[in-house]
Amino acid sequence: MDGILELLWEHLDVTVAILLFGIGFTTLLLHHNLIKKIIGINIMETSIFLFFVSIGYVKGAVAPIIDPSSGEQAFVNPLPAAMILTGIVVAVSITAFALSIIIKIHEAYGTIDLDEIMKIRSVEEDE
């Protein structure tokens, strides 16, 4: 048991990313409110960002700025951080788009609860 706890502590960043992804996925599946579903998706996105940034980290390394006087050193990989910046922009754009769709859904149905929307749609189809 101590070996498992030690392994989890050693890879705390991955452990937290997996835990956050699980929280977001559970939120997405269990809630019927559309805004809560978007919050769940955002939590999942954040966990993926954390995971990718932690992959680029190298213990004892420095920022990837080459200084001839410092000699040869290990550098942190800047590519995951650059990719995550793009991912954050896309995630914010998708969130804004989804929220605008939820506003239109609320205008059309008067609710943002998915179960109520499905009931309203089934009544409309029966008529």
Buried (B, 14 or more C-beta within 10 A) or exposed (E): EEEEEEEEEEEEBBEBBBEBBEBBBEBBEEBEBBEBBBBBBBBBBBBBBBBBBBBBEEEEEEEBEEEEEEEEEEEBBEEBBEBBEEBEEEBEEBBEEBEEEBEEBBEEBEBBBBEEBEEBEEEEEEE
